[in-house]
Amino acid sequence: MRTKKILYQEVSNTLKNRIISGQYEIGSMLPTENELVDEFKVSKITVRKAVELLVDDGYVQKQSGRGTVVLSNRAFNYMNRAQSFTSLLTEKGRKVENKIISIEKVSTIKDTDLNKFIYKDIYRIRRKYIIDDKDTILFCYYVSLPDDSIFEAIEEEKEFSLYSFLANNDIHISTIKDSFGICEVTKDIKDNVEIDTPYILRRTRESLDIEGRLIEKTYSYYNTENNEYEIMYEI
């Protein structure tokens, strides 16, 4: 039997996916509380908690006497509304480009039990960011997907966004864990990041669904001599 916690998060995820996909446009109103109760066959308390999650994540705002208005349709209003790394660079006048290097199915991932992933098929997407015409960041995404048809759609997206892609395919992230460390510059890193030092900053990210299963594991390698790693939070 599902707990109330899981139930209201599921309702919230469904509403969030509708916002991201454009079913509820920015500036439009969410269905009323009674309409959501009837649709999802849940209590008013469950609906209120689901909407509160969307408020906390910056997707909607409650307006007295009107209802709940949609504020944002970003697939990932990063934890506590952190401004994206790319947008920070762009605001500073930096030239930022990115391109996908390769996409392939994998059978192993270093230091990772594949059974922890939500689906059995795991794909590695390698991507690099070019800042001011210098190869600066290498991303290696390992993503769990339900079938090959979704994987093939990645190649058709001109402006690929991992989190938008996952949300649009009804794959919802509940928790993210980031860890940072220093690692040696391997040949693969050297081939894709312009760096003269023997060590590089590595960020490891794990994204989990509501049941604690892995959706994504990403290794990111940053040449911080070219650009410091920076995050700005909106308070």
Steps between C-alpha positions, in 0.01 A plus 500: 500500500636845410572742779353851501849641447549305180146579384524879526845496337358296212221754452754782514722326242205455264408868525864602455529289185189668359654841568828404333327350197291815451162356594486769770661809349687772689245751627215250492321368807523146633169314530316577822555295813163327455578418137834343598331303779250360250766421237752327724247348742693627801425719801525879511795466739687293241429757227612787723828325582558426130447865407724615786786299348451686173498831688821409684668407170400828335258360243181662629378774732180516701303820448233600747156498344625368166656158549843364405686655207782335302829693531761277335515208259870417541547124525727543797465802727822393668499448876407820682479670159870504424594690185647272237874495435447583132276799571757640744770480234275656236416790731873564537533528124675168456453306178351160584450209259431133564487190286428131545808288428347153513200294614527128570352219706729376779517184710723625782565822693798539731409462869130467421254213540283509187221329693448827685373665181127533440520331156730229368625689194771756580633752247809716518474848350831684468480874458743789524467871564712748311550832679657788307610251231683283752392143589428543871253242635438132424174335607447123506132429569388147580123495460248222563231481231203265448557429129712577193238725338549764770877473464478556124301821557800657674689520172214694341508784756707796382516660846516194723415555867531188714247600764244629249546177305437284808197700614345501152529120500326476838821414688495707818791581731422521871847538654843610379835436666808697391855429614825669402859381491827509310604228257784435259468621143452187287556479125125529436482819709813638335351436155188703585613766749785742444698472822870505587484376861505129598186533715149631435184581697243220475135528598304176545122525491240235576132567424243276668129439456250508784584140595874562515586336168769650277379691196828669411863494607725769353872567518594859409857621456574874527807697400463755781807691381298610199184561704426448869206279587227733623142473626268789585184445706190715494388555859 
